[in-house]
Amino acid sequence: MIFLAGEWVPAWLAMSITFAVALLGVAGLGWWVLRGDARNRASEDIDTAEPTEHH
């Protein structure tokens, strides 16, 4: 049993790195989607805005 206890540390480290990479990926993807949504909404506002009169 003492021999197997030494395998927990590398396994825990590998799983921590895996979850950290997954968390960064999900956060990055969410940021990218929200940024694209904001750009799309901004371009829709430009199309529907009333033209301004130049004097």
Steps between C-alpha positions, in 0.01 A plus 500: 500500500786739571635434150171609340487822704786639289289482185236739633719809474576476125139401429367796698744733326404370155127535571551851639684604185228340285221685680693828491549470123132413456395797715717737299361358177139542608565853628680593178223357285237685702691827467536447124128430458395799710744727313353385168148555632588855606649569156189365329269709717710810432479445124122450524468834680692672220264358236182596686612843620346801333735685268627828635459819298819679409477880488 
